[in-house]
């Protein structure tokens, strides 16, 4: 079920965290993987080595700035030359915790460009080729904040709600393409809650400061507020779910937004 030999994937924002875990899971299933990010050569090489060691038959690194439409176009041209993306995982994302009153235009524009517009531009380029092939997977790493809101996150929440909406439209437009046997075309969101990644570190640090700098107490404070399980997720858990969504057996799972949030959105 998880043998995807012969498939090619683009995973944006995949030099660390959730993106790297997804790239690693796909590589282990026999997928050729394009790793992406704005990274130093050392960081990029390390990520490529991780994915290659997992079993990917071929890996390459792409460094398009997701705020730059022309850079995205060039990246998708490169993917087309590599045979096209059978699997597209939009994981690249940025966040800034700031009140609505204090947020400025630059913050809004940057977050919307990376988190929402970037995904739009990769999807509009990748989906027609998937339809032609009869198999395709788009997995957008949204957030629990694509389903519920929190204070001081207006640009981030808006971008993630938008990503969920965009994904649902794409799912409907491509739902009838392909076949059960080939796997069809599906578009889904994964919506993580608190997950052990770099993006939550500023919030962890702020909470830890309230507890004398104790990081564990800072994490516990965050979890107690939102996540009933009182447990963070590991990026590998998101990778495992993404891999399952790519299997042909998941051909009828489309247009969904799957929370991995310890019950956060069940409240």
C-alpha positions as a Markdown table, in Angstrom:
| # | Residue | x | y | z |
|---|---|---|---|---|
| 1 | Unk | 0.0 | 0.0 | 0.0 |
| 2 | Unk | 2.9 | 2.3 | 0.7 |
| 3 | Unk | 5.0 | 1.4 | -2.3 |
| 4 | Unk | 5.1 | 4.5 | -4.4 |
| 5 | Unk | 8.0 | 3.6 | -6.6 |
| 6 | Unk | 8.1 | 5.6 | -9.8 |
| 7 | Unk | 6.4 | 8.6 | -8.3 |
| 8 | Unk | 8.0 | 12.1 | -8.0 |
| 9 | Unk | 7.3 | 14.6 | -5.2 |
| 10 | Unk | 7.9 | 18.2 | -4.5 |
| 11 | Unk | 7.8 | 19.0 | -0.8 |
| 12 | Unk | 8.2 | 22.7 | -0.1 |
| 13 | Unk | 9.8 | 23.9 | 3.2 |
| 14 | Unk | 11.4 | 20.5 | 3.6 |
| 15 | Unk | 14.9 | 21.1 | 5.0 |
| 16 | Unk | 13.6 | 20.6 | 8.6 |
| 17 | Unk | 10.6 | 19.9 | 10.7 |
| 18 | Unk | 7.4 | 18.6 | 9.2 |
| 19 | Unk | 8.5 | 19.0 | 5.6 |
| 20 | Unk | 11.6 | 17.0 | 6.1 |
| 21 | Unk | 9.7 | 14.3 | 7.9 |
| 22 | Unk | 7.2 | 14.1 | 5.0 |
| 23 | Unk | 10.1 | 14.0 | 2.4 |
| 24 | Unk | 11.7 | 11.2 | 4.4 |
| 25 | Unk | 8.5 | 9.2 | 4.6 |
| 26 | Unk | 8.0 | 9.5 | 0.8 |
| 27 | Unk | 11.6 | 8.7 | 0.1 |
| 28 | Unk | 11.2 | 5.5 | 2.1 |
| 29 | Unk | 8.3 | 4.5 | -0.1 |
| 30 | Unk | 10.4 | 4.8 | -3.2 |
| 31 | Unk | 9.5 | 8.3 | -4.3 |
| 32 | Unk | 11.9 | 10.6 | -6.0 |
| 33 | Unk | 11.9 | 13.8 | -3.9 |
| 34 | Unk | 12.6 | 17.4 | -4.6 |
| 35 | Unk | 13.6 | 19.0 | -1.3 |
| 36 | Unk | 12.9 | 22.7 | -1.0 |
| 37 | Unk | 13.8 | 25.6 | 1.2 |
| 38 | Unk | 15.8 | 28.8 | 1.8 |
| 39 | Unk | 18.8 | 27.2 | 3.4 |
| 40 | Unk | 22.6 | 27.2 | 3.6 |
| 41 | Unk | 24.4 | 24.7 | 1.5 |
| 42 | Unk | 25.2 | 22.7 | 4.6 |
| 43 | Unk | 21.6 | 22.6 | 5.7 |
| 44 | Unk | 20.4 | 21.6 | 2.2 |
| 45 | Unk | 23.0 | 18.9 | 1.9 |
| 46 | Unk | 22.1 | 17.5 | 5.3 |
| 47 | Unk | 18.4 | 17.3 | 4.3 |
| 48 | Unk | 19.2 | 15.6 | 1.0 |
| 49 | Unk | 21.3 | 13.1 | 2.8 |
| 50 | Unk | 18.4 | 12.3 | 5.3 |
| 51 | Unk | 16.0 | 11.7 | 2.4 |
| 52 | Unk | 18.5 | 9.7 | 0.4 |
| 53 | Unk | 19.3 | 7.5 | 3.4 |
| 54 | Unk | 15.6 | 6.9 | 3.9 |
| 55 | Unk | 15.5 | 5.2 | 0.5 |
| 56 | Unk | 14.7 | 7.9 | -2.1 |
| 57 | Unk | 16.0 | 6.7 | -5.5 |
| 58 | Unk | 16.8 | 10.3 | -6.5 |
| 59 | Unk | 16.8 | 13.6 | -4.6 |
| 60 | Unk | 17.4 | 17.2 | -5.6 |
| 61 | Unk | 17.3 | 20.6 | -3.9 |
| 62 | Unk | 15.3 | 23.6 | -5.0 |
| 63 | Unk | 15.5 | 27.0 | -3.4 |
| 64 | Unk | 12.7 | 29.1 | -4.8 |
| 65 | Unk | 11.6 | 32.0 | -2.6 |
| 66 | Unk | 7.9 | 31.3 | -2.0 |
| 67 | Unk | 7.2 | 35.1 | -1.9 |
| 68 | Unk | 8.4 | 35.4 | -5.5 |
| 69 | Unk | 6.0 | 34.2 | -8.2 |
| 70 | Unk | 8.7 | 34.1 | -10.9 |
| 71 | Unk | 10.9 | 32.0 | -8.7 |
| 72 | Unk | 8.0 | 29.6 | -8.1 |
| 73 | Unk | 7.4 | 29.4 | -11.9 |
| 74 | Unk | 11.0 | 28.6 | -12.5 |
| 75 | Unk | 10.9 | 25.8 | -9.8 |
| 76 | Unk | 7.8 | 24.3 | -11.4 |
| 77 | Unk | 9.5 | 24.4 | -14.8 |
| 78 | Unk | 12.3 | 22.5 | -13.3 |
| 79 | Unk | 9.8 | 19.9 | -11.8 |
| 80 | Unk | 8.2 | 19.6 | -15.3 |
| 81 | Unk | 11.6 | 18.9 | -16.8 |
| 82 | Unk | 12.1 | 16.2 | -14.1 |
| 83 | Unk | 8.9 | 14.5 | -15.3 |
| 84 | Unk | 6.4 | 16.5 | -13.2 |
| 85 | Unk | 5.2 | 16.3 | -9.6 |
| 86 | Unk | 2.9 | 13.3 | -9.0 |
| 87 | Unk | 2.8 | 14.4 | -5.3 |
| 88 | Unk | 2.9 | 18.0 | -4.2 |
| 89 | Unk | 3.2 | 18.8 | -0.5 |
| 90 | Unk | 2.9 | 22.5 | 0.4 |
| 91 | Unk | 4.6 | 22.8 | 3.8 |
| 92 | Unk | 6.5 | 26.1 | 3.5 |
| 93 | Unk | 5.1 | 28.5 | 6.0 |
| 94 | Unk | 6.0 | 31.4 | 8.3 |
| 95 | Unk | 4.3 | 32.8 | 11.3 |
| 96 | Unk | 4.5 | 36.0 | 13.4 |
| 97 | Unk | 2.6 | 36.3 | 16.7 |
| 98 | Unk | 1.3 | 39.8 | 16.8 |
| 99 | Unk | -1.9 | 41.6 | 17.6 |
| 100 | Unk | -4.2 | 42.9 | 14.9 |
| 101 | Unk | -3.5 | 46.4 | 16.0 |
| 102 | Unk | 0.3 | 46.0 | 15.8 |
| 103 | Unk | 0.5 | 43.9 | 12.6 |
| 104 | Unk | 1.8 | 45.8 | 9.7 |
| 105 | Unk | 1.4 | 45.5 | 5.9 |
| 106 | Unk | 4.8 | 43.8 | 5.5 |
| 107 | Unk | 3.9 | 41.1 | 8.0 |
| 108 | Unk | 0.5 | 40.5 | 6.3 |
| 109 | Unk | 2.0 | 40.4 | 2.8 |
| 110 | Unk | 4.8 | 38.0 | 3.7 |
| 111 | Unk | 2.6 | 35.5 | 5.6 |
| 112 | Unk | 0.0 | 35.5 | 2.9 |
| 113 | Unk | 2.5 | 35.1 | 0.1 |
| 114 | Unk | 4.3 | 32.1 | 1.6 |
| 115 | Unk | 1.4 | 30.3 | 3.3 |
| 116 | Unk | -1.3 | 30.8 | 0.7 |
| 117 | Unk | -0.3 | 32.4 | -2.6 |
| 118 | Unk | 2.8 | 30.1 | -2.8 |
| 119 | Unk | 0.5 | 27.0 | -2.5 |
| 120 | Unk | -1.9 | 28.5 | -5.1 |
| 121 | Unk | 0.9 | 28.9 | -7.6 |
| 122 | Unk | 2.4 | 25.4 | -7.2 |
| 123 | Unk | -1.1 | 23.8 | -7.3 |
| 124 | Unk | -2.2 | 25.6 | -10.5 |
| 125 | Unk | 1.0 | 24.4 | -12.2 |
| 126 | Unk | 1.0 | 20.8 | -10.9 |
| 127 | Unk | -2.6 | 19.7 | -11.0 |
| 128 | Unk | -3.2 | 19.7 | -14.8 |
| 129 | Unk | -0.3 | 17.2 | -15.2 |
| 130 | Unk | -1.7 | 15.1 | -12.4 |
| 131 | Unk | -5.0 | 14.9 | -14.1 |
| 132 | Unk | -3.4 | 13.9 | -17.4 |
| 133 | Unk | -1.5 | 11.1 | -15.6 |
| 134 | Unk | -4.6 | 9.9 | -13.7 |
| 135 | Unk | -2.9 | 10.0 | -10.4 |
| 136 | Unk | -2.0 | 12.9 | -8.2 |
| 137 | Unk | -1.8 | 14.0 | -4.6 |
| 138 | Unk | -1.8 | 17.5 | -3.2 |
| 139 | Unk | -1.3 | 17.7 | 0.5 |
| 140 | Unk | -1.3 | 21.1 | 2.1 |
| 141 | Unk | 0.1 | 21.4 | 5.5 |
| 142 | Unk | -2.4 | 23.9 | 7.0 |
| 143 | Unk | -2.7 | 24.1 | 10.7 |
| 144 | Unk | -5.3 | 23.7 | 13.5 |
| 145 | Unk | -5.4 | 27.5 | 12.8 |
| 146 | Unk | -7.0 | 26.7 | 9.5 |
| 147 | Unk | -10.0 | 25.4 | 11.5 |
| 148 | Unk | -10.1 | 27.6 | 14.6 |
| 149 | Unk | -8.7 | 31.0 | 15.5 |
| 150 | Unk | -6.4 | 32.2 | 18.3 |
| 151 | Unk | -5.6 | 35.8 | 19.4 |
| 152 | Unk | -2.5 | 37.5 | 18.0 |
| 153 | Unk | -2.4 | 35.4 | 14.9 |
| 154 | Unk | -4.6 | 37.3 | 12.4 |
| 155 | Unk | -2.4 | 37.0 | 9.3 |
| 156 | Unk | -1.5 | 33.4 | 10.0 |
| 157 | Unk | -5.0 | 32.3 | 10.7 |
| 158 | Unk | -6.3 | 34.1 | 7.6 |
| 159 | Unk | -3.7 | 32.4 | 5.5 |
| 160 | Unk | -4.5 | 28.9 | 6.8 |
| 161 | Unk | -8.3 | 29.3 | 6.6 |
| 162 | Unk | -7.6 | 30.4 | 3.0 |
| 163 | Unk | -5.5 | 27.4 | 2.3 |
| 164 | Unk | -8.3 | 25.1 | 3.6 |
| 165 | Unk | -10.7 | 26.8 | 1.3 |
| 166 | Unk | -8.4 | 26.7 | -1.7 |
| 167 | Unk | -7.8 | 23.0 | -1.1 |
| 168 | Unk | -11.6 | 22.3 | -1.1 |
| 169 | Unk | -12.1 | 24.0 | -4.4 |
| 170 | Unk | -9.2 | 22.2 | -6.0 |
| 171 | Unk | -10.5 | 18.9 | -4.6 |
| 172 | Unk | -13.9 | 19.5 | -6.2 |
| 173 | Unk | -12.5 | 20.5 | -9.5 |
| 174 | Unk | -10.3 | 17.4 | -9.8 |
| 175 | Unk | -12.5 | 14.8 | -8.0 |
| 176 | Unk | -13.6 | 13.0 | -11.1 |
| 177 | Unk | -10.2 | 12.7 | -12.7 |
| 178 | Unk | -8.3 | 9.4 | -12.8 |
| 179 | Unk | -9.7 | 6.1 | -11.6 |
| 180 | Unk | -9.8 | 3.9 | -8.5 |
| 181 | Unk | -7.1 | 1.7 | -9.9 |
| 182 | Unk | -4.8 | 4.5 | -10.7 |
| 183 | Unk | -5.5 | 6.4 | -7.5 |
| 184 | Unk | -7.3 | 9.5 | -8.9 |
| 185 | Unk | -6.5 | 13.0 | -7.9 |
| 186 | Unk | -6.9 | 14.1 | -4.3 |
| 187 | Unk | -6.4 | 17.4 | -2.5 |
| 188 | Unk | -6.3 | 17.4 | 1.3 |
| 189 | Unk | -5.1 | 19.4 | 4.2 |
| 190 | Unk | -3.3 | 18.2 | 7.3 |
| 191 | Unk | -3.9 | 20.5 | 10.3 |
| 192 | Unk | -1.4 | 19.9 | 13.0 |
| 193 | Unk | -1.8 | 21.3 | 16.5 |
| 194 | Unk | 1.3 | 21.8 | 18.7 |
| 195 | Unk | 4.1 | 19.9 | 17.0 |
| 196 | Unk | 7.8 | 19.9 | 17.9 |
| 197 | Unk | 9.0 | 22.2 | 15.1 |
| 198 | Unk | 11.0 | 25.4 | 14.9 |
| 199 | Unk | 7.9 | 27.5 | 14.1 |
| 200 | Unk | 6.6 | 27.2 | 17.7 |
| 201 | Unk | 9.8 | 28.0 | 19.4 |
| 202 | Unk | 9.1 | 31.7 | 19.9 |
| 203 | Unk | 5.8 | 30.9 | 21.6 |
| 204 | Unk | 7.5 | 28.2 | 23.7 |
| 205 | Unk | 10.2 | 30.7 | 24.8 |
| 206 | Unk | 7.6 | 33.3 | 25.7 |
| 207 | Unk | 5.8 | 30.7 | 27.9 |
| 208 | Unk | 9.1 | 29.4 | 29.4 |
| 209 | Unk | 9.9 | 33.0 | 30.4 |
| 210 | Unk | 6.9 | 32.9 | 32.7 |
| 211 | Unk | 8.3 | 29.9 | 34.4 |
| 212 | Unk | 11.9 | 31.0 | 35.0 |
| 213 | Unk | 13.1 | 29.8 | 31.6 |
| 214 | Unk | 12.0 | 26.2 | 32.1 |
| 215 | Unk | 11.2 | 25.0 | 28.5 |
| 216 | Unk | 9.3 | 21.9 | 29.7 |
| 217 | Unk | 7.0 | 24.1 | 31.8 |
| 218 | Unk | 6.6 | 26.5 | 28.9 |
| 219 | Unk | 5.5 | 23.6 | 26.6 |
| 220 | Unk | 3.1 | 22.3 | 29.3 |
| 221 | Unk | 1.6 | 25.7 | 29.6 |
| 222 | Unk | 0.9 | 25.9 | 25.9 |
| 223 | Unk | -0.6 | 22.4 | 25.8 |
| 224 | Unk | -2.8 | 23.0 | 28.8 |
| 225 | Unk | -4.4 | 26.0 | 27.1 |
| 226 | Unk | -5.4 | 24.3 | 23.9 |
| 227 | Unk | -4.5 | 20.6 | 23.4 |
| 228 | Unk | -6.5 | 18.2 | 25.6 |
| 229 | Unk | -4.1 | 15.2 | 25.0 |
| 230 | Unk | -1.4 | 17.2 | 26.8 |
| 231 | Unk | 1.1 | 15.7 | 24.2 |
| 232 | Unk | 2.9 | 17.4 | 21.4 |
| 233 | Unk | 3.1 | 15.6 | 18.0 |
| 234 | Unk | 6.3 | 14.5 | 16.4 |
| 235 | Unk | 6.9 | 15.5 | 12.7 |
| 236 | Unk | 7.2 | 11.9 | 11.8 |
| 237 | Unk | 3.6 | 11.4 | 12.7 |
| 238 | Unk | 2.6 | 14.0 | 10.1 |
| 239 | Unk | 4.9 | 12.2 | 7.6 |
| 240 | Unk | 3.1 | 8.9 | 8.2 |
| 241 | Unk | -0.3 | 10.5 | 7.6 |
| 242 | Unk | 0.9 | 12.2 | 4.4 |
| 243 | Unk | 2.3 | 8.9 | 3.1 |
| 244 | Unk | -1.1 | 7.1 | 3.7 |
| 245 | Unk | -2.9 | 9.9 | 1.9 |
| 246 | Unk | -0.6 | 9.3 | -1.1 |
| 247 | Unk | -1.6 | 5.6 | -1.4 |
| 248 | Unk | -4.0 | 4.6 | -4.2 |
| 249 | Unk | -6.3 | 3.2 | -1.5 |
| 250 | Unk | -7.0 | 6.8 | -0.4 |
| 251 | Unk | -8.5 | 7.7 | -3.7 |
| 252 | Unk | -11.8 | 8.8 | -2.2 |
| 253 | Unk | -10.3 | 10.8 | 0.6 |
| 254 | Unk | -10.3 | 14.3 | -0.9 |
| 255 | Unk | -11.4 | 17.8 | 0.2 |
| 256 | Unk | -10.7 | 16.9 | 3.9 |
| 257 | Unk | -8.9 | 18.8 | 6.6 |
| 258 | Unk | -7.5 | 16.3 | 9.0 |
| 259 | Unk | -6.6 | 17.6 | 12.5 |
| 260 | Unk | -3.6 | 16.1 | 14.3 |
| 261 | Unk | -4.3 | 18.2 | 17.4 |
| 262 | Unk | -4.9 | 16.0 | 20.5 |
| 263 | Unk | -8.6 | 17.0 | 20.5 |
| 264 | Unk | -8.0 | 20.8 | 20.2 |
| 265 | Unk | -10.7 | 21.3 | 17.5 |
| 266 | Unk | -13.1 | 18.8 | 19.2 |
| 267 | Unk | -13.7 | 21.3 | 22.0 |
